[in-house]
Amino acid sequence: MFATKILRAPARNVFRQSLRSFSSVHSRAEPPKSWTPMPLITETIGGGYRQSDIFSKLLQERIICLNGEVNDVLSAAVVAQLLYLESDAPEKAITLYINSPGGSVTAGLAIYDTMTYIRSPVSTVCVGQAASMGSLLLCGGEKGKRFCLPHSSIMVHQPSGGYFGQASDIAIHAQEILRVRRKLNEIYIKHLTKAHTLEDVERLMERDRFLSAEEALEMGIVDEILQRRTEVEDQKKEGENNT
């Protein structure tokens, strides 16, 4: 069963608020409670050795991994990597791999705005799932370069949030959530390859809607379903990185 998280007011702070439930509730996992080993790459440099973590090595190949809940910490890391890669080679493409249940609207929009702001084209690839804000980031990639793997799961829905306080303040924040919903729907319309009206998208987002890779392709969220990387694609990618 899927249920919207209900926020309860603390005893002494009635003004606590949240606009972070633009996420897939069913797939949210608890963060690891213990140290998680990080794969290291060992390279021979000038007769010596140099070790770097796997994500730093991928960054050298202009690959960014967006894994887990979209929050301010993850957003800051992804934004920094996007800006760095643009400064390094603005004409070269960046690949953003997404496996996320969604998360904070503001943190996600910071990533989206940076993707559209920088000069480097950003290709997006869904591996696993791209739910909620994750689906918006997947859809917001460079047109023609938005992909998903065959068993990816994509989920779209409207944002939700909770607020406690005076009636007038509650009304203000309700209007803000409606404004955010309309803005997110407009972003989807801008990037979907199929023609949709605002009313169509609002109906689609009314409840949690889970899409298979084929359904996401039909809707226009992605441009292609990747089956297996071919030798020709590898050579083309290598040539792009060498230019």
Residue, then its C-alpha position, 0 to 999 in steps of 0.5 A: m500500500f502507498a500512503t502519503k507521509i503525515l507530518r505531525a506538529p511538535a509540541r512547541n513549534v507549530f510553524r514547522q513545515s515541509l515541502r519534500s514529499f515529492s518522492s516515491v514513498h514505497s521505495r525509500a530505504e533507510p540510510p546505511k547505519s555502518w561504514t560502506p566500503m567504497p570501491l577504489i581504482t589503483e593506477t600506475i603513475g610514473g612508477g608509483y601508484r595512485q588510488s581514487d574512488i570509483f565515483s571520482k574515476l567516473l567523473q573523469e569520464r564525465i559521468i555523474c551518478l545521482n543515487g538515493e533521495v534528492n536532498d540538499v546534500l546530494s543536490a549540492a554535490v551534483v550541482a558542483q560536479l556539473l559546474y566543474l565538468e562545464s568549466d573543464a570542457p563546456e562543449k563535451a557532453i555529460t552523462l547523468y545516471i539516475n537511480s532515485p526515489g525522488g525527494s525535495v522539490t527545491a533540491g531537485l530544481a537546483i539540479y534541473d536549473t543547473m542542467t539547463y543553465i550550463r553549456s554542456p549538454v546533459s544526457t540522462v540515463c535511468v538505472g533502477q528507478a526515477a520516481s517523482m523528482g527523479s523522473l523530472l530530472l530524467c525528463g529534463g535531459e538533453k532531447g534525444k539523449r534521455f535513456c532508460l534501461p529495460h527494467s527501469s521504473i519511472m513514477v510521476h505524481q504531484p507534489s505534496g507537503g504539510y504545514f501547521g500554523q495559523a489558518s492564514d499561513i496555512a492558506i498561503h502555503a497551500q497556494e505555494i504548493l499549487r504554484v509549485r505543482r503548476k511549475l513542475n507540470e510546465i517543466y514536464i510539458k516543455h520536455l515531453t516529446k509527445a504533445h500534451t496539454l497542461e490539463d492532460v499532465e495535471r490529470l496524469m499527475e493527480r495520483d502516483r502513476f508508475l510507468s514501465a520503460e516502454e510506457a515512459l518511451e510512449m509518453g515521451i519522458v525518454d527517447e530510447i530504451l537501451q538494451r546493450r552497449t555496442e562496440v560502435e557506441d563505445q568507439k563513438k563515446e571514446g571519440e567524443n571524449n578525445t575531441 
